[in-house]
């Protein structure tokens, strides 16, 4: 059976703002945590950091059949330098699964950094680093990369690139020691789990010049970046996988006030333009889909005492997002060059975005034909702003409903793909106490449906998939000015990802879900960009369930020490409500 359905990967599951003198910045600052937790027991050995998001049951637990070391490098002063590169040689032995394994260690003082791994301009992983301690920290990330098998077996140039811009001087002494390995497995120990045939071709939608990394650096809402490409004449399916992270004045975009608030109060911060962002994609200048990204908090974000040793959702393995572009093959299958564009609605500097275009080819024919049947998109946004001096309430509501369909005639038959994407977005940013206290509440809901059918009326369903995703976040900050240019910040955070997927392919029916939540609170004494002291607690609650099993893990942390870590697993048909 052809790979009619690729899982939508609802979760493929990662600067220093100036402090205003009149009152604390209206944004949560990107801060440097102490070299050791103020209230944690002193330790002399390195501490392991973790993101307990992914259960072992989704990745192979047995040792790999063989491994290929890709890169080993120490990232010291790498600011404004191009990515570090290493040659890649494809495996000579057969394999059926591949897992990318990143391991990092660091000691000293250092801010968190963004990083990415590419193979021939195709991004494999977007990640961020932990803020280290004097005694050192270490962590690892494992990510399934089997769907890049065509690239792993036949790379055009065979170059691995890793971008990690770091600054090392007398103050910031942390050097990130990085090792990257590919682990290969001969068979899938979970063969009954839903999978699909990997793409036959992967086209990078990224910068051609690697001087500042292969990602597009997007600075404002009108900054749309493009890649020219053409596809083989026997293409029958196309999917775009998007990598995205937000930085600088937009690192905390979901907390940004409007520009009017900044102007009316004569503030010097650049972190404005409201609290709505949407990453959009165009094909030959026409809208082809969009996503509202999950608000990933890096380890120096909001209250860095929360993120030791458990990091925020997605910080070590930033979510990727997919758009089904098969309905557009009627435009793309003309043997001409075409253009994919990416941009950020209302974005300000800066966003790092690139994408991989996954292409499936008809193995039984050199030529397919296609036609776009329907392109419909409706969007709505309302903004209600009210402010009096440094107090203000800013409410944004947005929605988008898009529907695309198109048929492709291949050796598998004449099949029509229907794609629907509905997004509902709500944001509230509220300043009180003369701007010293801030309440942020944001929620995004997205429903995606994908149906492939045959027949003139499209009523003969070959396969279909539905994805329901929701990711709320709430941030509460209360600020009390102190002596000697210090202030005390009392903070709380609640954020989550709820993701449910269900569908059928042929006679197979499947379903799975993810519930991933974090609750955190604490206080910190801050001077300039450094946390002098404080106390914090974090609770991570993760659950994954499918037709075969359910896995849950609850981790509790107090002042940098894991106080409990409980895992439960069970078998059987489990569906979350």
ABEGO torsion letter per residue (X at the ends): XBBABBBAGABAXXXBBBBBAABBBABBBBBBBBABBAABBBBABBBBBBBAABBAAABBABBBABBBBABBBBBBBABGBBBBBBBBBBBABBBABBBBBBBBBBBEBBBBBBBBBBBGGBBABBBBBBBBBAAEBBBBBBBBAAAAAAAAABBAAGBBBBBBBBBBBAABABBBBBBBBBBBBABBABAABBBBBBBABBBBBBBABAAAEABBBBABAABBBBBBBBBBAABABBBBBBBBBBBEAAAAAAABBBAAAAAAAGBABABBGEABBBBBBBBGGBBAEBBBBBBBBBAABGBAAAAOABBBBGAABBBBBBBBAAAAAAAABAGBBBBBBBBBBGBBOBBBBBBBBBBBBBAABABBBBBBABBBBBBBBBBBBBBBEABBBBBBBBBBBBBBBBBBBBAAEBBBBBBBBBBBBBBBBBBBGGGABBBBBBBBBBBBBBBBBBEAAGABBABBBBBBBBBBBBBBBBBBBBBGGBBBBBBBBBBBBBBBBBEBBEABBBBBBBBBBBBBBEBBBBBEABBABEBBBBBBBBBBBBAABBBBBBBBBBGGBBABBBBBBBBEBBBBX
